[in-house]
Amino acid sequence: MIKQRLGYTPHKYQDEIHKNLKRFSVLVCHRRFGKTYLAINALIDAALRSKKKNERYGYVAPYQKQARQVAWDYLKRFTVNIPGTKASESDSSIDFADGSRIRLYGSDNGESMRGLFFDGVVMDEIADMRPETWPEIIRPALTDRKHKGWCLFIGTPKGLNQFYDLYQYAQNPKNKWYSGMYRVDETDVLEEEEVKMARATMTENQYRREFLCDFSASMDNALITIDKVTDAAAIKRTEGEIMGSAKILGVDVARFGDDRSVVIKRQGLASYEPQVYDTIDNMTLAGMVAQTVNEWSPDAVFIDAGRGEGVIDRLRQLGYSVSEVNFGGKALNPMYHNKRAEMWDSMKIWLDDGGSLPNNVDLKTDLCVPTYKFDSTNRIQLESKDDIKKRGGRSPDLGDALALTFAYPVAAKKIGHFGFKEEAVLADYDPFN
């Protein structure tokens, strides 16, 4: 038994987890559950049980300093009495008598892990890690071994991000992963009075995330809350409700290889299923946009100017009227740091006023991701795409595409007797008035 060999006495929930772990496992646990205790002992137990020599195990935290603060004392405590082990303070590692090793890493120095192999890895708080850490560094490192390396993800929810995606994947029995969620109201790990004291000093969202393991609890500085997005996806607008409103097309063009190009339609209080392209060149994207314009006849087409120059130029060559929008450009309203902040806040107001969303998981996730703050001149500033990706999120390309439909007020056009659009008669939703 693990507890007999390591001097570690797991509580009943930890014991349940140890018995059910699979090659890939995702554990969502409330604060002070003891997930780091569990993870460190899972690594040590694996090293001791293995009949092979020179195996390599890793504990990965978002930052190297954090890994040492959280796990190093535990790792030394539970290995100090194992014959033949040696602790190295310089590289935060434990060497076993057979040559096997457990080492602590930080995703902030991911390059130090490239080219390594692992027999087992714990990834603690992956929501705060660089998004490429798992798919580009850790996952390939588990394939080098003939017996196939394993990975245990542990953490507490911090909104909809990579950790959420992994938990959802693990929930599908077809994928043969193990998943477990341990809420404070479903365990007896903490005393009731202790939980009450913690709750008294936390916001509702903080408590829902930290102790109830609620992925749907928004960050306190989220511009658009998860609850608001969920409500908007439940609204179904009829043709009669949006008749007379302007038709607007938003096009967000991929910046880098892992970004997506997105085309999305909005008419008044209704938005529609986005068209998403993972890998597509600008000429092909221009053709897709032209096809949508021909089929839908929008009153305005707003395209991200950052990487969309080629798309914009091609569409204009073909005779289409499109408007370029610079996310970093000056906002119409001086209360915003830049155009992107203005568009996203306009979209938030639209949702508050009853805007409806398609039931698209990626779009709903994107809308909840960006946080906001006030800059030095007290203007609203939205979190950048790069900063979102650094804290473990993905680029909110679908959200940016929908936000583009709020770039400028658009006038709807009256349909004449012969089906031709005539003079403007009704302004579309105008968030600036």
N, C-alpha and C positions, 0 to 999 in steps of 0.2 A: 504494500500500500504506500501511496505517495507520502502520507503523513508520518508513517513509521520511519521512512528513510531520511526525511528532511527536517523532522522536528516541526512540521507544519501541520496544524490542525484546521482543516477547512470547515467552515460552517456548512449546513446542509445544502445550501444553494450552490456554493463553490464545489462541493462534492458531486452534486448532480451534473454540473458543467464538466468536471474532469472526466466523468464516465461517458459523456455524450459527444465530446469533441470529435470533429472529423478533419479531413485534410485542410479544408477551409471553413473557418467558423467566425461568426460575427456576434459579439456580445454587447448589448446595450444595457448599461447598468447605472443605477442612481449613484449620486455622490456618496463616498465612504462605504461603498458596497464591499470593497476589498478586491477590486479587479486587478490591481497591480500585484498584490500578494499572489493571487491566483496565477497571473501570467508568468511571473518570475519562477514560480514553482513548477509550472508546466514546462518551461525551458529546461530547468535543472533536471526534472524527472526524465525528460526526453534524452538528455545527454547521458544520464546514468543507465537508462534502459537499453540504449543502443548497443548492439554487439559490434558495431563498426568503430574504427579509430579515426581520429582527426576530423570529427564532424564539426560543423560550424553553425552556430545559432546567434541570432541577433534580436535585441530589443530596440525598437525604433520609436523615438518620440519626435515631436515637431522640431525641437531644438536640442543640441548636444548638452547644453547646460541643464536643460529641463530633465533629460534622461538621467543625468547624474543625481540631480536633486530628488527625483521621484523614485528611482529604481536601484541606485548603486548600493545604498546601505542594506536594502532587502537582499540583494544578490550576494553580498558578502556575508550577511547574517546566516543565510540558509546553506552556504557552502563551506563555512569556516571549519566545520567538523568533518568534512568529507576528506578522507585520506588522499594525499597527493595533489590537492588543489593549490593553485597559486593565484593570488590577486595582483593585478597590475594597475596601479593608480594612474599611470601616465596615459594609458589608452582605455581605461574603464573596462577591463576584461578579466574573466576568470578562466584559467587553464586547468583542465582535468588531467589525471594521471595518464590516460590513454591518448592524450594529444587533442582531445576535443576542446572547444572554446565557446564561451558565451561572451558577447561584446555588446556594449551600448553604443547606439548611433543617434544622430540627429538628422532629420530631413533637411535642415538648413545647410548641411554639408553633404548633399546627396551624391556628389561626385566621388566622395570617398568610398561609396558602396558599389559604384559601377565596376563591373568586371569580377566581382566576388561571387561566390556560390553560397547558398544557405541550405541547411537541412531543416531548419525551422525558424520562423520569425514571429515576433509579436509586434504589432503596429498599434501603438497607444495614442488615442486621440487623432485619428487620421483626418478628421474634419479640419484640423489646424495645419496639416502638412501641405507641402507643395503638391499639386494635383498629379504631377508626373511620377511621384515617388513610387506608388504602387504599380501602375501599368508599365512603366519604362525601366524601373530599377529593381524593385523587389520581385515582381512576378517572373521576369526572365531568370533571376538568380536562383529560383526554386526549380528550374527545369534542368539544371546541369547535373543533378544527381540521379543515378539510376533508380533509386527508390523514391524519387519525387519529394521535394521539400513541402512543408506545410506552413500555413499562416493563420494566426489568430488575431483578429481585429477586436480591440476593446475601446470603449469610449462612452461619452455622454452626449446626447443630441445637442447640436448647435444650429438648428434650422435645417433646411433642405440642401444637402451638399453631397460630397462623395461618400461620406459615411452612411447617409440615408440611402443612396443608390445601392451600396453594398448590402445593407440590411434588407432592402427590398429584393435584391437578387437572391440572397440566402433564404428568404422566405418561400421562394418557389421550390417545391419538392423535386421538380425536374432537374434542378441544378446540383442536387445532392450535397449541399452545404448544410452546416448546422447554424442555427440562429437561436438566440435567447434574449428576452427582454425582462429586466428585473426592476420594477417600480417600487418606490419606498412604501406605497400603500399595499403592496402585495408580498412584502418580505417583513421579517421581524429583526433585521440586522441592526437597525437603529432604534433606540428607545423613543416612544411616542413624544415625550416631553422635549427631547432633543430636536425632533422634526418640527415641533411647534415653534421652538425658539428660532430655528433656521428660517422658517417661513415668515416669521414676524419681521425679519430684516431684509426680505427679498421682494422684488416685484412679482406680479402674477406670472409674467412670462418667464422670469428667471426660475421660479419654483417649478413651473410646468416642465421646463427643459431639464433642470438639474436633478430633480427628485422624482418627477413623474415620467421621465424619459419621453417627453412629447416632442417629436420632430416638428409638429405643426405650430409650436410656440415660436413666434417671431423674435428676432433680436430686438432689444429695446430701442435701437436706433434704426430699425428697418424702415425704409420709406413706405413700402406697401406691405401690409401684414398678410400672413398666410390665411387668416380668417376672412379677410376681405376678398382675396383671390378665390377662395373656396365658395364664398357666396356668389361671386360674379359668374363662376362656372355653372352654377345652378340656375341662372336666369336664362330664359329662352325668349328672345325678341321676335315678334311677328313682323311680317312685311309691312303691315299697316302701321306699326309703331315707328318704323324707320323710314317710311316713304317720305320723300322730299328732302332727306338729309344727304349731304355730299358723300360721294364714294371716294375713298382715299386709299392709295396703295403705298405701303412702306417697304423699302428694300434695304436690308443691312448686308453689306458685302464682307465676306470673310477676310480677315487680316492675315492670319497665319494658318499653318496646316491643320491645327486642331480646332480652329474656329469653323462656324457654319455660315453659309449664305442663306438668307431667309427673306421670303416674300410673304407679306400678310395684307389682307384686305380688312377695311373697316368702313362701315356706313352708320353714321350717327352713333347710337348706343349699342350697336352690334359689331363684334369682331368675328372673324372667321378662321377656319383651320389654316395654319401657316404651311407654306411650301418650304421645306428644308432641304438644302443641298450640302452634303458633307465635303465633297470634292468636285469642284466645277470651275472651269475657267471663265473669265469675264465675258468672252464672246458668247459662250453657251448660256450663261446667266442672262445676258442681254436678250437673247432669243426667247428665254422662258418668260421674262418680264413683258416683252412685246406680245407674246401669245396671251398672257393674262390681260393686258390692256385691250387687246382686240376683242376678247371674250366678255370682259366686264365693263369696259368704257368708264374708267374712273375719272373723277373731276380733277384729281391731282395725283402726281406720282412723286414721292419724296425719297431720295436715294442718299445714303451715307457717302459723303464726299471723301472720307478718309482713305478708303481703298476702292472706291467705286468709280474712279475717273474713267477707266476703260469702259465700264458699263454705261455710264452717262454719255460719253462721247459716241459710242456705237448707237445708242438709242436715238440720239439727236441726228446722227447721220441717216438713220432710217426714217426720220421725219416725226418722231414722237416728242411731245412736250414733257420734259421732266425737270424737276427742281433738285439741285444739290443742297445738301444740308451738312454743315460742318459741326460735328458734335462739340468741338472745342471752341466754336465761335461765340460771338457776343449774343446774349439773350435779349429778347424784346423787352422783358421786364427786368429792371435793375436789381430785383431781389434775388436773382439767381447768379451763381458763379459762372455758368456757361450755358450754351444751348442745350446740352444733354440734360442737365439738371432741370431746366425749364420744361423740356418735353416729358420727362419722367414724372415731374410733379403735376403737369397737366393731365397725364394719364391717370395718376392717383385721384385727382378731382373727378375725372370722368367715371372711374370706378365708384367713387362715393356717390355720384349722381345716378347710378344704376347701369353703368356699362356692363355688357355681358361678354364672357369669354368662352371659347370652345373648350371642351373638356380634354385639353392636351396637357399631359404631365410635364413635358419639358417647358412649355410656355408658362404654366403655373409656377414651376420651380424658379424659372428665370426672373419672374416678376417679384418674387419674395427675397431675392438674394442681395441686391445692393443696399447698403446702409448710407446714411447721410450725416453731414455735420455742417457747421457754419464756419465759413472762412474768416480771415482776419478782418474783413469789412462787413461781417455779419450777413453774408449772402449764403443761400443754400447751396451746398456742394455735394454732388453725388459721388459715391465710391467709384473709382475707375475700374475698367475691365481688368487691368493688370493687377490691381490690388485684390480684386475678387479672386483671381486665379491663384495669387500667392497664399491666400488663407484657405485654400483647398476647394474653392468653388470652380465652376467652369464659366467661361465667357457667356454672359447672358444675351446671346445673339437674337433669340426669339423675342425677348423683352425689348431690346433695342429696335427691332423691326416694327413692333407695335407702337413704341414711343415715337417713331418717325412719323406716324400718321397724325401726330399732334404738333408737327413742326411749325405750321402757320395756319391761321384760320382759312377755311376753304368755303367758297360759295357753291351751293348746289345749283344746278341749272334746270330750268323748266323744259319739259318735253313738249314740243310743238305738235301741230296737227299731223305732220308728216314724219314724226319720229325723230326730228332733229333737235338737238339741245339749243335752247335760246338763251336769253339774258338771265343773269343770276337773280334769283328771287328769294332765296332763303340761306342764311349763313349756317354752316355746320356748327356743331358745338364749339363755342369759343371760350377757352379757359382763361383768356386774358382780360375779359370784361367782368 
